[in-house]
Amino acid sequence: MTATAAETVDQLLAGAPYGLGGAEKQAVLLSVLGALTRSHYERCEIYRRVVDGVFGGLKERYEALADLPFIPVSLFKQFELRSVPTEEIFRVLTSSGTTGQAVSRIFLDHATAARQAKALVRIMQHFIGKDRWPMVILDHPGVIKNRESFSARGAGILGLMQFGRQPIYALKDDMSFDVELVEAYLNQQHGRPVLFFGFTFMAWLHGISALAAMDRRLISNRGVLIHSGGWKKLEAARVDAAAFNVGACERLGVERVINFYGMVEQVGSVFFENEVGALQTPVFADVIIRDPFTLRPLPAGKSGLIQVLSMLPQSYPGHSLLTEDLGEWLGEDSPGGMAGRFFRVSGRAPRSEVRGCSDTYVQRT
């Protein structure tokens, strides 16, 4: 990435996370992503081979975001994709995976990790403000072990934990809900709003459902639950988003439930639900929906494969990725005043490997 492009990213990270949309956002994204494409093409041999073999090489100029090369997220499970020397890598993230599944390995240098952290801060502050909230993590403490190399679940918890004040884990090592600990913690907050965080399936199975089985209801004044992860197992159990939200409010005592979409291949570029329940793109990221058969970009309202774009990945070629998720973009500039495209995810593409952060949780026996 050129010095000018890096300055642009840093300027955007210093401003409002949803303050740029329309043609202006598209132009800024195109400039930065074009610079990233050239940088990764020069520094990552595997990425260069993909661009040469699939897209006919690097173009001198890209006219639109949809013209930029993209790679499938599955490529990170097959190859070591990095654009910096080994000695500059200080953290390696891995995607969640059940036993026997290959996992993605994402190589971060200090600059990339710092920008990803700043991006997450700006987004979280938009939704909960700058103050750190008392925090209950709907997981167990053992999920974070090696700080230099850990799973998407651990990375997600560590990333969100910075927004909590004196955070606690709600689950014991055996995955049972420590209701006495959590109730005592909530009683100590004296009316302060409480932030709950967990991956969707974990929050439902070991949090909401566990409390329902005990017939317990927590009292968390003005509480908010932020969650993310695959819905595959919940759909099989006939639990949709509406039922999940009702259960969370009833059992956790929260007033708001916010889902977000993200992946370890683009940490920091998370898409939070806006006021109309759609996923909103921030200033430094965007989505394109592509036809599953032709890979041509689709207009609003048409379902296809989700391509995610991000200005943040500098140490690895993760700036333009074709996911295995299906969805559609619905429009631009939400009614709540958040600029940029908003979209929804409808599920996984047929025959794709199920690998949501919470879907891949293997219950211990």
N, C-alpha and C positions, 0 to 999 in steps of 0.2 A: 504494500500500500504506500502510495506517495505521501510526502509530508503534507501536501495540501489536503489530500483525502483524510489523513489522520486528524488534521486540525478540524475538518468539517465534522467528523464523528465526535470529537471532544466537545465542540460547540453544541451539537445536538444533545449530547448527554448532560450538558449544563443547563438546558432549557426544559420547557414543559414537555412531558413524554407524549402528549397527544395534541401538540400545537401546530402540526404541519400536515397538510393534506393536499389532495388534488394534483394538478400539474406540477406545482412547485415541489412537492414531496417526490414525485416520480423523477423529476430532473435531478434532484440531489441524490436519490438512491442510485440512479443510473450512473452518475459520475463516480460515486464511491465504489459501487459494486463492479463497475468496469475496471477501476484501478485494482481492486482486490483480485479480480479474475486474472489480470495480467501478472500480478505479483505471484499468485499461487501457480500460475502456468510456468513461470520462470523458476520457481523454487521447489516445486513438488513434481517429481518425475511421473508418478502414477496419474496424478491429475492431468498432467500434460498429455499423457497417452490417451486418456479418455477424451479430452477436448479435441485432439487430433483425429482420433479414430471415429468418434461419434458426431462431432460438430464440424469436422473439416478444418480444424485448426483455429487459431485465434484470429478474430477479425480486428481490423484496424480501428473500427468504430462500431458501436452498438447503438441502434436507433431507439430501442425500447427494452424494458425490463424482460419481456418475454423472449427476447432474442439472446439473452445471456446464456452461456452453457450452464447445465446443472448436472448433478450426479445423484444417484439413488443413495438413500441413507444406508442401505444394506452394504454398500461398498466399504464402510468403516468396520464391518465385521470380517471382511476378507483381506484387507490390506492395512498397512501402517501408513496413514495419510498425515503427513506433517510438512510444514513449509519453513521450519527453522531447524538449526542443528540440534543434535541430541543434548548438548550441554546447556542449551537455553530452555529446555523443558523442565518445569518445576512441579507440575501436577499432571496426572493422567486420570481421566474420568472413564468409567466403564458403564455401559448401559446395563439395566437389569436383565437377567436372563435365567430361565429355569435350567435345571441340570441338563447338560448335553447341548444346550444352545450356544451358538457363538455370540460373543458380545462385542459391541462397538468399543473402540479405544480412542479417546479424544485427547490430543496432546496440547496442553496449554503452556504458553510462556507468560511472563509477568504482565506484559502489556495487554494481552487478550483477556486474561483473568481479571485484571483491573477494570477494563471496560465492561465486561460482563457483570461485575459486581456493581458498578455505577449504574448500569442500565436497570438492574433489578431494584436498586434503591429508589431511582426516580419513579418507577412504576408503583412500587409499594407505597411511597409517600403520597402519590396521587389518591390512593384508596383509603389509607389509614392515617395520613398526616405524618409529621416528622417525629412525634414522640414515640418512644418505645413502649409497647404494651406488655403487661403481664401475659405470658404465653404458655399454652398447654400443647405439647407435641403428641399427636395421636400415634405414637410408636414407642419402641423401647430403646434405651440408651446404647445398646450394643450394635445398633445399625451403623454407627460411625466408629470406625476402628482406625484404619490407616488414613491420616489426613492427606497424604500425598497421592494415594491411589484408592479410590473408593467408588461405589456404585452410584447410579443415578439417584436412587432413593436417599443414600447418605448425602450426596451433593445437594439434593433439593432441601433436605432438612437443614444442613449447614448454611445454605444460602438464605433460608427464611429465618433461621434462628437469630440472625443479627438484628432483626426487628423486634425481638422479644426482650423483656426485662425479667431477669431471673427465671428463664424458661424451665419447665419441668416436663418429664416424659410421663404420659398417662398409663403406659403399659409396663408390666413387669417383664422379666426375661422370658417367662413362659407364655407371653402374649395375653395374659389376663389383665383386665382393666383394674387399676389400683384406685378404686373409687374413694377410699378413705383419704389417700394422699391428695387427690384432685379436689375433693370437697374442702379439705382443710386449706389448700392453696387458694381456692376461690374465696373462701371466707376471709382470708387475709387481705383481700384487694380493696375492701371498703368502697365498693361502688365504681371502681375504675374499670373501664372496658377491657375485656380479655380477648386475646387473639388465639384461636385454635388453628392448628395446621396439621394436615395429614394427607396421605395419598388415598384416593377415592375409595378403593375397595377395602383398604386397611381401616379407614375411618368408619366405614359402614359395618364391617364384620366385627372388629375388635373395639369399636367405640360405641356407635349408635345402637347396634343390635345387642351388644353386651349389656349396655345400660337398660335396654328394654327387657332383656331376660331377667335382670335383677329388679325390674320395676322401679328404677331410680331415675330421677330427673335432676340435672345440675342447674344451679342458679348462677348465671354469668351475665351480670348487668351489661347491656349494650354490647354483648359479645359478637364476634365475627368468626366464621369458619372459612378458611381459604383451603381449597383442596384441588388436587390434580391427579390425573392418571386414567388408565383405560376403564371403560364401562362394560367390557365384555362379560365378566362374571356377574355383574349386577343385572345386566340385561337378561342373562340366563335365569336369574333368580326373580325376574319380573320386577325389578326395582329401576324406575326411571328417575330422571332428574327431579321431577316434582316430588316424588315419594322420598327421595334422598333429602331434599331440602326440608320437607315437613318433619321427617325424623330427626334431622339435625337440630331444628329449632325446638322440637319437643323434648329431646333427650339431653342435648348439650346446653340448652338454654340460650342459644345465640339468637340475635335479631337478623343477621344477614349471613347469607351463604354465597361465596364467590368461587366459581370454578375457573381454572385457567388451563391453557393448552401450551405445552412446551416439550422439549426433548433434550437429552444430554448432548446431542450433536450441535445444538445451538443454545447452550446455557446463557441465560440473561435475556434472550429474545423470547419472552413469554407473552402470551396473549390472554389477558384477563377479560372476563365478561363485562360488557358495558351495561347501561341502564335498561336496555331492551333484551338482555340475555344473550346477546351475540358476542363473539370473540373479537376484540378490538386490536388492530395493529398499531404499535407505537411508531414514533417518528423514524426510528432506525431499522425498522423491519417491515415486511409486507408479505402478501400471499398472492399466488397465481393458482388458478384451478385449471388443470389440463385434462383433456379427453384421455381416458385410460387406454384407448386403442391407437389413436393418432398422435397423442401428446401435444396436440394443438391447444393453445389457451382458449378457455371458455368464457363467455360473458356472465354477468351476474345472473343468479338463479339457476344455473346449470350445474349438476353434480359431476364431480370428477376427482382426480388425484390432486392432493394438496401439495403445492410447491412452496417452501418457506424461504424467504430471503432475509438476510441479516448483514448489517455493516460490521458486526463485532468480531467474527473469527479472523484473526490475523495469523495465528501460528499453525493453522490447518485449513484446508479448503472446504469449509463448511458454510460458506456464505450463500450458496444457492443449491438447495437440496430438494429432491423429489421424494416425498414421504410415501408410506404405504397406507395412508389414511385417505378416506373419501370425505368430501365436503363441498360446500359451495360458498362463494362470496355473495353477500346480500346487498351491499351498497357501500356508500362512502359518507363519512361525517355523520355519526350517530346523533339521534335527537338530544342526547345529553350533552352535546357540545364537544365530543371527542373526535378530532379530525383523523382521517385515514379510513382505509377499508375495514369493514367488519364482516365476519364470516361465521360459519358453524361447521362442526365436524359431525358426520353422520355414521361413521364406523370405519372398519378396516376393509381394505380391498380383498376380494376373494383370493384364497390360497396364500395370503401373506402371513408371515410369522407373527403370532400374537406376542407383543412385547411391551405392553404398558408397564409403567413403573410399579403399579400396584397389582396389575393382572399377573405379573410374573412372580409374585410372592408365593413361595412354597410353604405351606403350613407344616410346621415341625411336628413330628410324632413323638 
